[in-house]
Structure formats: C-alpha cells, structure tokens
Amino acid sequence: MYIIWIWSQDRDNVELAKRVLAWLSCAQRPMTVLGIQHALAVVPGSTNIDKDALIDEGLLLSVCAGLVSIETLRFAHHTYQEYVERTLMHWFPTAQIEIATTCLTYLSFDVFAEDYHGSVQETENQVQEYPLFRYAARFLGESRTRRARTDPQGVGSEVPRTRI
C-alpha cells in the first residue's frame, strides 16, 4: 500500500523518496534528519553545501508515505526496512554508487581541504555545521567495499577519484 502511494506521486517526489529510502537502507548507522538533508543536497563536483537546497523535513516525511519516522530519520517499522533492502537493487541499482559519490564529494568540500589548526571547539563547530562529515568520513570506505562485493569490476569506476 505505501509503495503504491510512493509510485503514484509526481516524478520528482518519487525520485526523492527513492533517494531517502536508499540512504536509510544503505546507511551504516541511523541518520539524523539534518544529515539526510545534507546528503540529498550534495551535488557531485560541488565544493560546498548549498543550504538553500536542504529539503524540508515535512517533505522528506510526506514523500515516503509513512515508511519513515523522524526521531532520527529511520524506517517506521522493521518490515518496511526489510522490504526496501530486499528490493533496493531493483528500483535503485545505483544507490551504493550515489551514496559513495555523495560522501566523497562532501569530504572534498573546500572547507575540509584547508589546513586546519583550530581549537577543539572550532572543530566541533565545523562538524556541527556539516552534519554529514562524520558519517562520510567513517563510512565512505564501507560503501566502496560493499560495492566491490557486488560488482568487483565496477569498484571506483563510477566514483570520481579525488584527493582528500
């Protein structure tokens, strides 16, 4: 029922729902709403986050038709998660590639490229301003490793090789 409602939305909302569900099912840990908002706003090749591109929390919930809840953005019920994980490659075969590309792009933002010798508080403030940073830094390698298990020939071929 929920999936039928998702597919009946306009094309942009269907694509948004697919991206949200892909992030939630592929993420290595629960994601905050702000973390998902940042992940969805990343444009490959960009050098910073466009804060105007952060998607409204209400829209994130509505396009997913009750499949997600909001404390941390997660599936509302474990059966929804099991279904999406089981069918993900069918309806979103590039999910792992897009997540790895998003993480790599995010870590390549200019703000992280500078030699940074700030205080612990300044570093924490920067991490708070860029909530996907910890996730991207920790799990980028896992995304690429997972891709290697499913398509050893394609590892890294779609993910831009950027020096971090």
C-alpha positions in Angstrom: 0.0 0.0 0.0 2.7 2.5 1.0 4.9 1.6 -2.0 1.9 2.1 -4.4 1.3 5.5 -2.9 5.0 6.4 -3.3 4.9 5.4 -7.0 1.8 7.4 -7.6 3.4 10.7 -6.8 4.8 13.1 -9.3 8.2 12.1 -10.8 10.3 14.5 -8.6 8.7 13.1 -5.4 9.2 9.5 -6.5 12.9 10.2 -7.1 13.2 12.0 -3.7 11.5 9.1 -1.9 13.8 6.6 -3.6 16.9 8.6 -2.6 15.7 8.9 1.0 14.8 5.1 1.2 18.1 4.2 -0.4 20.1 6.3 2.2 18.1 4.8 5.0 18.6 1.2 3.9 22.2 1.6 2.9 23.4 3.7 5.8 25.7 2.1 8.3 24.1 3.8 11.2 20.9 5.8 11.9 20.9 9.1 10.1 19.7 12.4 11.6 17.3 14.5 9.6 19.9 17.2 9.1 22.4 14.5 7.9 19.9 13.2 5.3 19.1 16.8 4.3 22.8 17.4 3.7 23.3 14.1 1.9 20.4 14.9 -0.5 21.7 18.4 -1.2 25.2 17.4 -2.3 25.8 17.9 -6.0 28.7 15.8 -7.3 31.6 18.0 -8.1 30.5 20.8 -5.9 32.8 22.4 -3.4 30.3 23.3 -0.6 26.8 22.6 0.5 24.0 24.8 -0.9 22.0 25.5 2.2 19.1 26.6 0.1 19.0 23.1 -1.4 18.3 21.5 2.0 14.9 19.7 1.6 12.2 20.5 4.1 11.7 17.9 6.9 8.0 17.7 6.2 8.6 16.9 2.5 11.0 14.2 3.4 8.3 12.5 5.6 5.5 13.0 3.2 7.1 11.6 0.1 8.0 8.4 2.0 4.3 7.8 2.7 4.6 6.8 6.4 7.5 4.4 5.8 9.9 6.6 7.9 9.8 8.2 11.3 11.5 11.3 12.4 13.5 11.0 15.7 16.4 10.1 13.6 15.3 9.5 10.1 14.6 5.8 10.0 12.1 3.3 8.8 8.9 3.4 10.8 8.8 -0.4 11.1 11.4 -3.1 10.6 9.3 -4.8 7.9 9.5 -1.7 5.7 13.2 -1.7 6.1 13.4 -5.4 5.2 11.3 -4.9 2.1 13.3 -1.9 0.9 16.6 -3.7 1.5 15.4 -6.8 -0.4 14.2 -4.8 -3.4 16.6 -1.9 -3.4 18.8 -3.0 -6.3 15.7 -3.5 -8.4 14.3 0.0 -8.1 17.5 1.9 -7.3 20.5 -0.1 -8.6 22.9 2.8 -8.3 22.2 3.6 -4.6 25.6 2.5 -3.3 27.4 4.4 -6.0 25.4 7.6 -5.4 26.0 7.3 -1.6 29.7 6.8 -2.1 29.8 9.7 -4.6 27.9 11.9 -2.1 30.3 11.1 0.7 33.4 11.7 -1.5 32.0 15.0 -2.8 31.1 16.1 0.8 34.6 15.3 2.1 36.1 17.2 -0.9 34.4 20.4 0.0 36.7 23.4 0.2 36.0 23.8 3.9 37.7 20.5 4.6 40.6 20.9 2.2 42.2 23.8 4.1 45.0 23.1 6.6 43.0 23.4 9.8 44.6 24.0 13.1 41.7 25.3 15.1 40.7 24.6 18.6 38.7 21.6 19.6 35.7 23.8 20.0 36.2 25.3 16.5 36.5 21.8 15.0 33.3 20.7 16.8 31.5 23.8 15.5 32.6 22.9 12.0 31.4 19.3 12.4 28.0 20.7 13.7 27.7 22.9 10.6 28.4 19.9 8.3 26.5 17.1 9.9 27.2 14.5 7.2 31.0 14.9 7.8 31.4 12.2 10.5 29.2 9.7 8.6 31.0 10.3 5.2 34.5 10.1 6.8 33.7 6.9 8.6 31.6 5.0 6.0 32.9 6.1 2.6 35.3 3.1 2.6 32.5 0.7 3.6 30.3 1.9 0.7 33.1 1.2 -1.8 33.9 -2.2 -0.1 30.2 -3.2 -0.3 30.2 -2.2 -4.0 33.3 -4.4 -4.5 31.4 -7.4 -3.2 28.5 -7.0 -5.6 30.4 -5.7 -8.7 34.2 -6.2 -8.4 34.8 -4.9 -11.9 32.9 -1.6 -11.2 34.5 -0.5 -8.0 35.6 3.0 -8.2 34.8 3.3 -11.9 31.8 5.5 -11.3 33.1 7.2 -8.2 35.4 10.2 -9.0 38.9 9.8 -7.7 39.5 12.9 -5.7 42.4 13.5 -3.4 41.1 14.3 0.1 
